[in-house]
Amino acid sequence: MESYRSTSDAQGRRSIAPLGCGLARLRPGWTGSIQYWIVCGILLTCLWLPAAAESQVDLTELSLEDLMNIEVTSVSKKAERIGDAAAAIYVVTKVNIRRSGATSIAEVLRMVPGLQIASIDANKWAVSARGFNGRFANKMLVLIDGRSVYTSLFSGVSWETLGPALEDIERIEVIRGPGASLWGANAVNGVINIITKTADETQKNYVAGGFGSEERGFGNIRYAGEVGDRTSYRASFSYLNRDAFTTPSGSPAADDWDCVAGSFRLDHSLSIRDALTVMGGASNVRAGQNYTTVTSLDYPYYETFYSETKQKTLSLLGRWERSLSPSSDVVVQTYLSRLAIEDVLWNYSEYIADFDFQHRFGFGNRHEFLWGLGYRSVVDQFAGSFSLSYDPERRTSHQLNIFAQGNVVVVPEHLRMTLGSKIEHNGYTGFEIQPNARIAWTPNPNHTVWTAVSRAVRTPSRSESDMHFVVAAYPPGALSPGAPTAVLALQGNEEYCSEELVAYEIGYRTHPLPRLSADLALFYNDYDDLRGSVVGEPYLETAPEPIHLTVPMVIDNTNMGKAYGAEVALSYDLLDSWRVYGSYTYLKVQLRPKDGYASESFVVYSGESPQNRAYLRSSIDVTERLELDITQRYTDRLAAFDIDSHVEFDVRLAYRFGRNATVSLVGLNLLEKNHQEFVPDVLFSEPAKVERSVYGKIRFNL
């Protein structure tokens, strides 16, 4: 393998076959007839392709064997062959991203086995691994070039604010399972590490744009260059405007979305041993929604209104890397970031300063040691309203950590063992210890069996400690004769402690044939101290008027449970220019109250992630200039929200004119006019259904 670049370019060929199930879901009438003939046309094209493709040159730059040699860094913070990694890891390459047809990072991740991706509305997503999904899935850590984008307000990620242009992403490494021993708290069920291309790799300037039925307009532009022999740079800008989805009643939703983002990167070679990287970004997002909440104690208490939430982000990162020897290096990284949210009922600002140091060195031929330390400071301020407030409004938190990990080659080229732990101190729960042990056995280069035992924690968020959220209001006498006006409020708890996980995993990764690769992961997760709530002692409040009774639902560690399942992924090269990829995920989550707590204490659900999920994708290079990508995905019903299962079908057709222009046509969610994937789970906003969409795109190299 020459580089990540050459490795990534190979994995764009994926799945084609799921047409039978798709035909069965077509609707009657003229729209159904159009769908029918579109699908039949694609099927006839696919039947013709083998004869046509045999006359083409080999358009797959790397074989599946080469793809097993992709180097990843998210498992052990050092480069290692993906085929040797002792973790359930999947890499989304830059070609996967380009050929997915997606226009956002969250939608790109639908291809990853074991991930649950659901559109809440046109501008919000629920993204998680192995259960506990939600808009702010609090057990999934997301990084961009080593910078955490996990917000401390709700514990989760605002996917609508993630700024890197898809064209600038080198790869996305996704770990299903704990990664806390290296990445720290909140890397409980998984880690998503978004790695952008270096400035050297993005020296081609381009401009791209398009529009469609839902994507009302989008565009990207990149300008790059070099200064001397040691310095390269790039600047990228992107814009996206998405139309609103539809409500369950059939009327237009209020969830339209505008996103403007820009980023820059500078890579400078200080010397043969030293490299400096400086990068930064900014985004300005406008996201609409309708929601209903208690705005005052004047009857009828509730108000439904349109909210245009505005979110602005800024970030600046610097990284210095020094090679001390072939087996030793040092990395120092620091970053600053700012998040500002403006809503009708509340405003929030967050400032983060982060420092990270790590040192890797080897001793002997079989031992390697990695250690590091870090510091993180978060200063936030919340200006709320009657319905949502925080006490205190301003808070500063500090986090210190140190980690150490040893890698031992027990039997050269066959048996490796990793032992490590991270120790953190935070302002909510004090010290947290998160160890892990991993073993990988490789009897030959085409087969790897691995197993792991890990402990991880999810630390409290600002909301779980300080929030006061009015859920409902009742007129005088409603709760009991003579009782005053009353409100039901969800309240934070300063005594709330971290949620805990002990995870047991085993996996098998194989490349038995030149054209076939397979990956299997089994897991059993044991959770304790999960979030719930208990009804507290009611109390009278004099402000705001009138005097009212507050019934608190106090957030507490009331639940426990387990989750287990299997994740299978297969890749097969039908021809040199035709790759098929399929995956299947089974997940079972079982939760219950801890001893001493009633079943009414539940806030988490066991049915917010699908029990069964399947994905099938085909990527074909029809000719040297024409690409065809077909995807079908099945998602099981969500029992907690009474959302039916659904099957969807995506198609992308792209043609390259010479070396400088590419035109593509993409159809998404083609089988149904609309379908619901999730429900709003933070504020009482209006549900939305994902709509069928088609868009066109043109890209020019400058």
C-alpha positions as CSV (number, residue, x, y, z in Angstrom):
1,M,0.0,0.0,0.0
2,E,1.5,3.3,-1.1
3,S,-0.7,5.6,0.8
4,Y,-4.2,6.2,2.3
5,R,-5.1,7.8,-0.9
6,S,-4.5,4.8,-3.1
7,T,-6.1,2.6,-0.6
8,S,-9.3,4.6,-0.4
9,D,-9.8,4.9,-4.1
10,A,-10.4,1.2,-4.4
11,Q,-13.4,0.8,-2.1
12,G,-16.1,2.5,-4.1
13,R,-17.4,-0.7,-5.7
14,R,-20.3,-2.1,-3.6
15,S,-23.8,-3.7,-3.8
16,I,-26.4,-4.2,-6.6
17,A,-28.9,-7.0,-6.0
18,P,-31.9,-6.1,-3.8
19,L,-34.3,-5.5,-6.6
20,G,-36.8,-8.3,-5.8
21,C,-37.7,-6.9,-2.4
22,G,-37.8,-3.4,-3.9
23,L,-40.3,-4.4,-6.7
24,A,-42.6,-5.9,-4.0
25,R,-42.8,-2.5,-2.3
26,L,-43.7,-0.4,-5.3
27,R,-47.0,1.5,-5.0
28,P,-49.9,1.2,-7.5
29,G,-51.0,4.0,-9.8
30,W,-49.0,6.2,-12.2
31,T,-46.2,6.9,-9.7
32,G,-45.9,3.2,-9.0
33,S,-45.7,2.6,-12.7
34,I,-42.8,5.1,-13.1
35,Q,-41.0,3.4,-10.2
36,Y,-41.6,0.0,-11.8
37,W,-40.1,1.0,-15.1
38,I,-37.2,2.8,-13.5
39,V,-36.3,-0.3,-11.5
40,C,-36.8,-2.6,-14.5
41,G,-34.6,-0.4,-16.6
42,I,-31.9,-0.6,-13.9
43,L,-32.3,-4.4,-13.7
44,L,-32.0,-4.8,-17.5
45,T,-28.9,-2.6,-17.4
46,C,-27.4,-4.9,-14.7
47,L,-28.1,-8.0,-16.7
48,W,-26.3,-6.4,-19.7
49,L,-23.4,-5.2,-17.6
50,P,-21.4,-8.5,-17.2
51,A,-20.9,-8.7,-21.0
52,A,-20.1,-5.0,-21.2
53,A,-17.8,-5.0,-18.2
54,E,-15.7,-7.9,-19.4
55,S,-14.5,-5.7,-22.3
56,Q,-13.4,-3.0,-19.9
57,V,-10.0,-2.5,-18.3
58,D,-9.6,-3.3,-14.6
59,L,-11.0,-0.2,-12.9
60,T,-10.5,-1.5,-9.4
61,E,-7.2,0.1,-8.3
62,L,-6.8,-2.3,-5.3
63,S,-8.0,-5.8,-4.7
64,L,-9.9,-6.8,-1.6
65,E,-6.6,-8.2,-0.2
66,D,-5.1,-4.7,-0.6
67,L,-8.2,-3.2,1.2
68,M,-7.5,-5.5,4.2
69,N,-4.2,-3.6,4.4
70,I,-5.7,-0.2,4.9
71,E,-4.0,1.4,7.9
72,V,-6.3,2.7,10.7
73,T,-5.4,4.7,13.8
74,S,-8.6,4.8,15.8
75,V,-8.1,1.4,17.6
76,S,-4.7,2.0,19.1
77,K,-3.8,5.6,18.1
78,K,-1.1,4.3,15.8
79,A,-1.1,3.0,12.3
80,E,-2.0,-0.6,12.0
81,R,-3.4,-2.9,9.3
82,I,-7.2,-3.1,9.4
83,G,-7.0,-6.8,9.0
84,D,-5.0,-7.0,12.3
85,A,-7.1,-4.7,14.4
86,A,-8.6,-6.3,17.5
87,A,-11.8,-4.3,17.3
88,A,-15.0,-4.2,15.2
89,I,-13.9,-1.4,12.9
90,Y,-15.1,-0.3,9.5
91,V,-13.6,2.3,7.2
92,V,-15.6,4.6,4.9
93,T,-13.2,5.6,2.2
94,K,-13.3,8.8,0.2
95,V,-14.6,6.8,-2.8
96,N,-17.4,5.4,-0.6
97,I,-18.3,8.9,0.3
98,R,-18.3,10.2,-3.3
99,R,-20.3,7.2,-4.6
100,S,-22.8,7.2,-1.7
101,G,-24.8,10.1,-3.2
102,A,-25.2,11.5,0.3
103,T,-25.0,15.2,1.0
104,S,-24.3,15.1,4.8
105,I,-21.9,13.1,7.0
106,A,-24.7,11.4,8.9
107,E,-26.3,10.0,5.7
108,V,-22.9,8.7,4.6
109,L,-22.7,6.6,7.7
110,R,-25.8,4.5,6.7
111,M,-23.4,2.1,5.0
112,V,-21.6,1.2,8.2
113,P,-22.6,-2.2,9.7
114,G,-23.7,-1.9,13.3
115,L,-24.7,1.8,13.1
116,Q,-28.2,2.9,13.5
117,I,-28.8,6.1,11.4
118,A,-32.3,7.7,11.4
119,S,-33.5,11.0,10.1
120,I,-35.5,12.8,12.7
121,D,-36.4,15.5,10.2
122,A,-34.7,17.4,7.4
123,N,-32.0,18.8,9.6
124,K,-31.6,16.4,12.5
125,W,-30.3,12.8,12.8
126,A,-30.1,10.1,15.5
127,V,-26.8,8.2,15.1
128,S,-25.6,5.5,17.4
129,A,-24.1,2.0,17.6
130,R,-25.4,-1.0,19.5
131,G,-28.5,0.7,20.8
132,F,-29.5,3.8,22.8
133,N,-30.2,5.9,19.8
134,G,-31.5,9.5,19.9
135,R,-30.9,13.0,18.6
136,F,-28.1,13.3,21.1
137,A,-27.0,9.7,21.4
138,N,-24.9,10.0,24.5
139,K,-22.8,6.9,24.1
140,M,-21.2,7.7,20.8
141,L,-18.0,9.8,20.6
142,V,-17.4,11.7,17.4
143,L,-14.0,13.2,16.4
144,I,-12.9,15.4,13.5
145,D,-9.1,15.1,13.1
146,G,-8.7,14.3,16.8
147,R,-11.0,17.1,17.9
148,S,-14.1,16.0,19.9
149,V,-17.4,17.4,18.7
150,Y,-19.3,15.9,21.6
151,T,-21.3,18.7,23.3
152,S,-21.5,18.8,27.1
153,L,-25.0,20.4,27.1
154,F,-27.0,17.3,26.2
155,S,-24.2,14.7,25.8
156,G,-24.2,14.1,22.1
157,V,-23.5,15.5,18.7
158,S,-25.3,18.2,16.7
159,W,-24.9,16.5,13.3
160,E,-26.4,19.5,11.5
161,T,-23.4,21.6,12.4
162,L,-20.5,19.3,11.3
163,G,-18.6,21.4,8.8
164,P,-16.0,19.5,6.7
165,A,-16.9,19.3,3.1
166,L,-17.4,15.7,2.0
167,E,-14.8,16.2,-0.7
168,D,-12.2,17.0,1.9
169,I,-12.7,13.8,4.0
170,E,-10.0,11.2,3.5
171,R,-11.8,8.5,5.4
172,I,-14.1,7.8,8.4
173,E,-13.0,5.2,10.8
174,V,-15.9,3.7,12.8
175,I,-15.4,1.5,15.9
176,R,-18.4,-0.3,17.2
177,G,-17.7,-1.0,20.9
178,P,-15.9,0.9,23.6
179,G,-12.9,3.1,22.8
180,A,-12.6,4.8,26.2
181,S,-9.2,3.4,27.2
182,L,-7.7,5.7,24.6
183,W,-10.3,8.3,23.7
184,G,-11.9,8.8,27.1
185,A,-15.3,9.1,28.6
186,N,-18.4,8.9,26.4
187,A,-16.7,6.5,23.9
188,V,-19.0,3.8,25.3
189,N,-20.8,2.1,22.4
190,G,-18.5,3.4,19.7
191,V,-16.2,6.0,18.2
192,I,-16.6,7.8,14.8
193,N,-13.3,9.4,13.8
194,I,-13.6,11.7,10.7
195,I,-10.2,12.2,9.2
196,T,-9.7,14.9,6.6
197,K,-7.2,14.9,3.7
198,T,-3.9,16.6,4.1
199,A,-3.3,19.8,2.1
200,D,-0.8,17.9,-0.1
201,E,-3.6,15.5,-1.2
202,T,-6.0,18.3,-2.0
203,Q,-4.0,20.4,-4.5
204,K,-6.7,20.1,-7.2
205,N,-9.0,23.1,-7.2
206,Y,-12.6,22.5,-8.1
207,V,-16.1,23.9,-8.0
208,A,-19.3,21.8,-7.7
209,G,-23.0,22.5,-7.4
210,G,-26.4,21.0,-7.9
211,F,-30.1,21.1,-7.0
212,G,-33.1,18.8,-6.8
213,S,-36.5,18.1,-5.3
214,E,-35.4,18.2,-1.7
215,E,-31.8,19.6,-2.1
216,R,-32.9,23.0,-3.3
217,G,-29.4,24.1,-3.9
218,F,-25.9,23.1,-2.8
219,G,-22.3,23.9,-3.8
220,N,-18.7,23.4,-2.9
221,I,-15.5,25.1,-3.9
222,R,-11.8,24.5,-3.0
223,Y,-8.7,26.6,-3.6
224,A,-5.3,25.1,-2.8
225,G,-1.7,25.8,-3.4
226,E,1.9,25.5,-2.2
227,V,4.5,27.9,-0.8
228,G,8.0,26.6,-1.5
229,D,8.8,22.9,-1.2
230,R,7.7,22.5,2.5
231,T,4.3,24.2,2.8
232,S,0.9,23.3,1.3
233,Y,-2.5,24.8,2.0
234,R,-6.2,24.6,1.0
235,A,-9.4,26.5,1.7
236,S,-12.8,25.0,1.2
237,F,-16.3,26.4,1.3
238,S,-19.7,24.6,1.1
239,Y,-23.4,25.6,1.1
240,L,-26.5,23.4,1.4
241,N,-30.2,24.4,1.4
242,R,-32.7,21.6,2.0
243,D,-36.4,21.7,1.7
244,A,-38.7,20.7,4.5
245,F,-40.0,17.2,4.9
246,T,-43.6,16.4,5.4
247,T,-45.6,15.8,8.6
248,P,-47.6,12.6,9.3
249,S,-50.8,14.5,8.4
250,G,-49.3,15.2,4.9
251,S,-48.7,19.0,5.4
252,P,-45.2,20.5,4.9
253,A,-43.1,20.3,8.0
254,A,-41.2,23.4,9.2
255,D,-37.8,21.7,9.2
256,D,-36.0,23.4,6.3
257,W,-32.2,23.6,6.7
258,D,-29.5,26.0,5.5
259,C,-25.8,25.4,6.2
260,V,-22.8,27.5,5.2
261,A,-19.4,26.2,6.2
262,G,-15.7,27.0,5.5
263,S,-12.4,25.4,6.5
264,F,-8.7,25.7,5.9
265,R,-5.7,23.5,6.4
266,L,-2.0,24.2,6.3
267,D,0.7,21.5,6.4
268,H,4.3,22.5,6.9
269,S,7.4,20.3,7.0
270,L,9.6,21.9,9.7
271,S,12.4,19.4,9.1
272,I,12.9,15.8,8.1
273,R,11.6,14.8,11.6
274,D,9.1,17.5,12.3
275,A,5.7,18.3,10.8
276,L,3.3,21.1,11.7
277,T,-0.5,21.2,10.9
278,V,-2.8,24.1,11.4
279,M,-6.5,23.8,10.5
280,G,-9.7,25.6,11.3
281,G,-13.3,25.9,10.4
282,A,-16.5,27.8,10.8
283,S,-20.2,27.0,10.1
284,N,-23.4,29.0,10.2
285,V,-26.5,26.8,10.4
286,R,-30.2,27.7,10.3
287,A,-32.5,24.8,11.2
288,G,-36.3,25.2,11.4
289,Q,-38.8,23.2,13.5
290,N,-42.3,23.5,15.1
291,Y,-42.6,22.5,18.7
292,T,-45.1,22.7,21.5
293,T,-44.1,23.6,25.1
294,V,-45.3,25.3,28.2
295,T,-44.4,28.9,27.9
296,S,-46.2,30.5,30.8
297,L,-48.8,29.8,33.6
298,D,-51.5,31.7,31.8
299,Y,-54.2,29.3,30.5
300,P,-54.0,27.4,28.1
301,Y,-50.3,27.1,29.1
302,Y,-49.1,25.4,25.9
303,E,-48.0,27.2,22.8
304,T,-47.0,25.8,19.4
305,F,-44.7,28.0,17.4
306,Y,-42.1,28.0,14.7
307,S,-38.5,28.1,15.9
308,E,-35.6,29.0,13.7
309,T,-32.6,27.7,15.6
310,K,-29.3,29.3,14.6
311,Q,-26.0,27.6,15.4
312,K,-22.6,29.0,14.8
313,T,-19.3,27.1,15.3
314,L,-15.6,28.1,15.2
315,S,-12.6,25.9,15.7
316,L,-8.8,26.2,15.4
317,L,-6.5,23.2,15.8
318,G,-2.7,22.9,15.8
319,R,-0.7,19.7,15.8
320,W,3.1,19.1,16.0
321,E,4.5,15.7,15.2
322,R,8.1,14.7,15.7
323,S,9.7,11.4,14.8
324,L,12.4,10.5,17.4
325,S,13.3,7.2,15.7
326,P,11.7,4.6,13.5
327,S,10.0,3.2,16.6
328,S,9.3,6.4,18.5
329,D,7.4,9.6,18.0
330,V,5.7,12.4,19.8
331,V,2.5,14.2,19.0
332,V,1.3,17.4,20.6
333,Q,-2.1,18.8,19.8
334,T,-4.2,21.7,21.0
335,Y,-7.5,23.2,19.8
336,L,-10.0,25.9,20.6
337,S,-13.6,25.8,19.7
338,R,-16.8,27.9,20.2
339,L,-20.4,27.0,19.8
340,A,-23.3,29.5,19.9
341,I,-27.0,28.5,19.7
342,E,-29.8,31.0,19.4
343,D,-33.4,29.8,19.7
344,V,-36.8,31.4,20.4
345,L,-36.8,30.3,24.0
346,W,-33.1,29.9,24.9
347,N,-29.6,30.8,24.0
348,Y,-26.4,28.8,24.7
349,S,-22.7,29.4,24.2
350,E,-19.8,27.0,24.8
351,Y,-16.1,27.6,24.7
352,I,-13.6,24.7,24.7
353,A,-9.8,24.7,25.2
354,D,-8.1,21.3,24.8
355,F,-4.5,20.1,25.0
356,D,-3.3,16.6,24.2
357,F,0.2,15.0,24.4
358,Q,1.2,11.4,23.4
359,H,4.4,9.5,23.2
360,R,5.0,6.2,21.4
361,F,8.1,4.1,21.7
362,G,9.2,0.5,21.3
363,F,11.7,-1.6,23.2
364,G,13.0,-4.8,21.9
365,N,11.3,-6.4,18.9
366,R,8.1,-7.3,20.5
367,H,7.0,-4.5,22.8
368,E,5.6,-1.1,22.1
369,F,4.3,1.4,24.6
370,L,2.0,4.4,24.2
371,W,1.2,6.9,26.8
372,G,-0.2,10.4,27.0
373,L,-2.0,13.0,29.0
374,G,-4.6,15.7,28.3
375,Y,-6.5,18.7,29.7
376,R,-9.9,20.1,28.6
377,S,-11.7,23.2,29.8
378,V,-15.3,24.0,29.0
379,V,-16.9,27.3,29.8
380,D,-20.6,27.5,28.9
381,Q,-23.5,29.9,29.6
382,F,-27.3,29.2,29.2
383,A,-29.9,32.0,29.0
384,G,-33.3,30.2,29.3
385,S,-37.0,30.9,29.8
386,F,-39.8,29.6,31.9
387,S,-40.0,26.3,30.0
388,L,-36.2,25.5,30.0
389,S,-33.6,26.9,32.4
390,Y,-30.3,25.9,34.0
391,D,-29.0,26.6,37.5
392,P,-26.3,27.9,37.5
393,E,-26.6,29.6,34.2
394,R,-22.8,29.8,33.8
395,R,-20.5,26.8,34.5
396,T,-16.8,26.1,34.0
397,S,-15.7,22.5,34.0
398,H,-12.2,20.9,33.9
399,Q,-11.1,17.5,32.8
400,L,-7.7,15.9,33.3
401,N,-6.6,12.5,31.9
402,I,-3.7,10.2,31.5
403,F,-3.5,7.0,29.6
404,A,-1.1,4.2,29.0
405,Q,-1.2,1.2,26.6
406,G,1.2,-1.6,25.9
407,N,1.2,-3.7,22.8
408,V,3.0,-7.1,23.0
409,V,3.8,-9.4,20.1
410,V,3.4,-12.8,21.9
411,V,4.1,-14.9,18.8
412,P,5.6,-12.9,15.9
413,E,3.2,-12.4,13.0
414,H,0.5,-14.5,14.8
415,L,-0.5,-13.5,18.3
416,R,-0.7,-9.9,19.7
417,M,-2.0,-8.6,23.0
418,T,-3.0,-5.0,24.0
419,L,-3.5,-3.9,27.6
420,G,-4.3,-0.3,28.5
421,S,-6.3,2.1,30.6
422,K,-7.3,5.7,30.8
423,I,-7.7,7.6,34.1
424,E,-9.8,10.8,34.0
425,H,-10.9,13.3,36.5
426,N,-14.0,15.5,35.8
427,G,-16.0,18.1,37.7
428,Y,-19.1,15.9,38.0
429,T,-18.1,12.5,39.2
430,G,-14.4,12.8,40.1
431,F,-12.0,10.0,39.0
432,E,-13.0,7.4,36.4
433,I,-10.9,4.4,35.3
434,Q,-11.5,2.8,31.9
435,P,-9.3,-0.2,31.2
436,N,-9.4,-2.6,28.3
437,A,-7.7,-5.9,27.2
438,R,-7.5,-7.1,23.5
439,I,-6.0,-10.1,21.9
440,A,-5.7,-10.8,18.1
441,W,-4.6,-14.1,16.7
442,T,-3.6,-14.3,13.0
443,P,-2.9,-17.8,12.0
444,N,-2.2,-16.5,8.5
445,P,-2.5,-13.1,6.7
446,N,-6.0,-13.9,5.5
447,H,-7.6,-14.8,8.9
448,T,-7.7,-12.9,12.2
449,V,-9.7,-13.8,15.3
450,W,-9.8,-11.2,18.0
451,T,-11.5,-10.7,21.4
452,A,-11.7,-7.8,23.9
453,V,-13.0,-6.9,27.4
454,S,-13.5,-3.2,28.1
455,R,-14.9,-0.9,30.7
456,A,-16.3,2.5,29.7
457,V,-18.3,5.3,31.3
458,R,-20.6,8.0,30.1
459,T,-20.2,11.0,32.3
460,P,-23.1,13.4,33.3
461,S,-24.0,16.2,31.0
462,R,-24.8,19.8,31.9
463,S,-28.5,19.0,31.5
464,E,-28.4,16.0,33.8
465,S,-26.9,18.1,36.5
466,D,-28.5,21.5,36.2
467,M,-31.6,21.5,34.0
468,H,-35.1,22.5,34.8
469,F,-37.5,21.6,32.0
470,V,-41.3,22.1,32.4
471,V,-42.9,19.1,30.8
472,A,-46.6,19.7,31.5
473,A,-48.9,22.2,33.3
474,Y,-52.3,21.6,35.1
475,P,-55.1,24.0,36.1
476,P,-56.1,24.5,39.7
477,G,-57.7,21.4,41.2
478,A,-56.5,19.0,38.5
479,L,-54.1,17.0,40.6
480,S,-56.3,17.1,43.8
481,P,-59.2,19.1,45.1
482,G,-58.1,22.5,46.2
483,A,-54.6,22.1,44.7
484,P,-53.2,25.2,43.0
485,T,-51.9,25.4,39.4
486,A,-49.3,22.7,39.0
487,V,-46.4,21.9,36.7
488,L,-44.5,18.7,36.1
489,A,-40.8,19.4,35.7
490,L,-37.8,17.3,34.7
491,Q,-34.9,18.3,36.9
492,G,-31.2,17.7,37.0
493,N,-29.4,16.1,39.9
494,E,-26.0,17.1,41.1
495,E,-25.6,13.6,42.6
496,Y,-26.1,11.9,39.3
497,C,-23.2,9.6,38.6
498,S,-21.7,8.1,35.4
499,E,-23.3,5.4,33.5
500,E,-21.2,2.3,33.3
501,L,-20.5,-0.4,30.7
502,V,-18.5,-3.6,30.7
503,A,-18.3,-5.0,27.2
504,Y,-17.3,-8.4,25.9
505,E,-16.5,-8.8,22.2
506,I,-15.2,-11.4,19.8
507,G,-14.7,-11.1,16.1
508,Y,-13.5,-12.9,13.0
509,R,-12.1,-11.1,9.9
510,T,-11.2,-13.2,6.8
511,H,-10.2,-12.9,3.2
512,P,-10.6,-16.5,2.1
513,L,-10.7,-15.9,-1.6
514,P,-9.1,-13.2,-3.8
515,R,-12.6,-11.7,-4.5
516,L,-14.2,-12.3,-1.1
517,S,-13.8,-10.7,2.3
518,A,-15.9,-11.1,5.4
519,D,-16.1,-9.6,8.9
520,L,-18.1,-10.9,11.9
521,A,-18.4,-9.3,15.3
522,L,-20.3,-10.6,18.4
523,F,-20.8,-8.6,21.5
524,Y,-22.4,-8.6,25.0
525,N,-22.8,-5.3,26.8
526,D,-23.6,-5.1,30.5
527,Y,-24.9,-1.7,31.6
528,D,-25.3,-0.2,35.1
529,D,-26.5,3.1,36.5
530,L,-28.4,4.0,33.3
531,R,-30.4,7.2,33.3
532,G,-34.0,7.4,34.5
533,S,-36.0,9.6,36.8
534,V,-37.9,9.4,40.0
535,V,-40.8,11.6,41.3
536,G,-39.5,13.9,44.0
537,E,-41.3,15.8,46.8
538,P,-43.6,18.5,45.4
539,Y,-42.9,22.1,46.5
540,L,-44.6,25.5,46.1
541,E,-43.0,28.2,43.9
542,T,-44.0,31.9,44.0
543,A,-42.3,32.9,40.7
544,P,-43.5,33.2,38.2
545,E,-47.0,34.0,39.3
546,P,-49.4,32.6,40.2
547,I,-48.2,30.5,43.1
548,H,-47.9,27.0,41.7
549,L,-47.0,23.5,42.8
550,T,-44.0,22.0,41.1
551,V,-43.8,18.2,40.9
552,P,-40.2,17.3,40.1
553,M,-39.1,14.3,38.1
554,V,-35.5,14.1,39.2
555,I,-33.0,12.5,36.9
556,D,-31.2,9.6,38.6
557,N,-29.3,6.4,37.9
558,T,-32.4,4.2,38.1
559,N,-31.9,1.6,35.4
560,M,-29.6,-1.2,34.3
561,G,-29.6,-3.7,31.5
562,K,-27.8,-5.6,28.8
563,A,-27.5,-5.6,25.0
564,Y,-26.1,-8.3,22.7
565,G,-26.0,-8.9,19.0
566,A,-24.1,-9.7,15.9
567,E,-22.7,-7.7,13.0
568,V,-21.8,-9.3,9.6
569,A,-20.3,-7.6,6.6
570,L,-19.3,-9.2,3.2
571,S,-17.6,-7.8,0.1
572,Y,-17.4,-9.6,-3.2
573,D,-15.9,-8.6,-6.5
574,L,-18.2,-10.1,-9.1
575,L,-15.9,-8.6,-11.8
576,D,-12.9,-6.4,-11.8
577,S,-15.2,-3.5,-12.2
578,W,-18.1,-4.7,-10.1
579,R,-18.1,-4.9,-6.3
580,V,-21.0,-6.0,-4.2
581,Y,-21.2,-5.2,-0.4
582,G,-23.8,-6.5,2.1
583,S,-24.2,-6.3,5.8
584,Y,-26.6,-7.5,8.5
585,T,-27.0,-6.4,12.1
586,Y,-28.9,-8.1,14.9
587,L,-29.4,-6.2,18.2
588,K,-31.3,-7.1,21.3
589,V,-31.5,-4.5,24.2
590,Q,-33.1,-5.5,27.5
591,L,-33.4,-2.9,30.2
592,R,-35.0,-2.9,33.7
593,P,-35.1,-0.8,36.8
594,K,-32.5,-1.3,39.4
595,D,-33.5,-2.9,42.7
596,G,-35.6,-0.4,44.7
597,Y,-36.9,1.6,41.7
598,A,-40.3,1.2,40.1
599,S,-40.9,0.6,36.4
600,E,-42.2,4.2,36.1
601,S,-38.6,5.4,36.5
602,F,-37.8,4.7,32.8
603,V,-36.6,7.5,30.6
604,V,-34.4,5.3,28.4
605,Y,-36.1,2.9,26.0
606,S,-35.1,-0.6,24.8
607,G,-36.8,-0.2,21.4
608,E,-35.4,3.0,20.0
609,S,-33.0,1.0,17.7
610,P,-34.0,-1.6,15.1
611,Q,-33.5,-5.2,16.1
612,N,-32.7,-6.2,12.5
613,R,-31.0,-4.1,9.9
614,A,-29.7,-5.1,6.4
615,Y,-27.8,-3.2,3.8
616,L,-26.9,-4.2,0.2
617,R,-24.9,-2.1,-2.2
618,S,-23.5,-2.5,-5.7
619,S,-20.9,-0.2,-7.3
620,I,-20.1,-0.8,-11.0
621,D,-17.8,1.0,-13.4
622,V,-19.9,0.5,-16.5
623,T,-17.1,2.1,-18.6
624,E,-14.1,4.1,-17.8
625,R,-16.3,7.2,-17.6
626,L,-19.7,5.8,-16.4
627,E,-20.4,4.8,-12.8
628,L,-23.6,3.1,-11.4
629,D,-24.3,2.7,-7.7
630,I,-27.4,1.0,-6.4
631,T,-28.3,0.6,-2.7
632,Q,-31.1,-1.0,-0.8
633,R,-31.5,-1.0,2.9
634,Y,-34.0,-2.5,5.3
635,T,-34.7,-1.2,8.8
636,D,-36.8,-3.0,11.4
637,R,-39.6,-1.4,13.3
638,L,-38.9,0.8,16.3
639,A,-41.1,-0.7,19.0
640,A,-40.6,2.2,21.5
641,F,-42.0,4.7,19.0
642,D,-44.4,2.5,17.1
643,I,-42.6,3.2,13.8
644,D,-43.0,0.6,11.1
645,S,-40.2,-1.1,9.3
646,H,-39.2,0.2,5.9
647,V,-37.2,-0.7,2.8
648,E,-35.5,2.0,0.8
649,F,-33.8,2.2,-2.5
650,D,-31.1,4.6,-3.7
651,V,-29.5,5.0,-7.2
652,R,-26.6,7.1,-8.4
653,L,-25.5,7.5,-12.0
654,A,-22.4,9.5,-12.8
655,Y,-20.6,10.3,-16.1
656,R,-17.1,11.9,-16.4
657,F,-16.5,14.2,-19.4
658,G,-12.8,14.2,-20.0
659,R,-10.6,15.0,-17.0
660,N,-12.3,18.1,-15.7
661,A,-16.1,17.6,-15.5
662,T,-18.4,15.0,-13.9
663,V,-22.2,15.0,-14.0
664,S,-24.2,12.8,-11.6
665,L,-27.9,12.1,-11.0
666,V,-29.0,10.7,-7.7
667,G,-32.3,9.3,-6.5
668,L,-32.8,8.7,-2.7
669,N,-35.6,6.9,-0.9
670,L,-37.2,6.0,-4.2
671,L,-39.6,3.2,-3.1
672,E,-42.0,5.2,-1.0
673,K,-43.4,8.7,-1.2
674,N,-42.4,9.3,2.4
675,H,-41.7,7.3,5.6
676,Q,-40.9,8.0,9.2
677,E,-37.6,6.9,10.7
678,F,-37.6,8.4,14.2
679,V,-39.3,10.9,16.6
680,P,-38.1,14.1,18.2
681,D,-36.8,13.1,21.7
682,V,-35.3,16.3,23.2
683,L,-38.0,19.0,22.8
684,F,-41.6,18.3,21.8
685,S,-41.1,19.2,18.2
686,E,-43.2,18.1,15.3
687,P,-42.5,14.6,13.8
688,A,-41.5,14.5,10.1
689,K,-41.3,11.9,7.3
690,V,-38.4,11.5,5.0
691,E,-39.5,12.2,1.4
692,R,-38.4,10.7,-1.9
693,S,-35.9,12.9,-3.6
694,V,-33.9,13.3,-6.8
695,Y,-31.0,15.8,-7.5
696,G,-28.4,16.5,-10.1
697,K,-24.8,17.6,-9.5
698,I,-22.0,18.8,-11.7
699,R,-18.3,19.1,-10.7
700,F,-15.5,21.0,-12.5
701,N,-11.8,20.6,-11.8
702,L,-10.2,24.0,-12.2
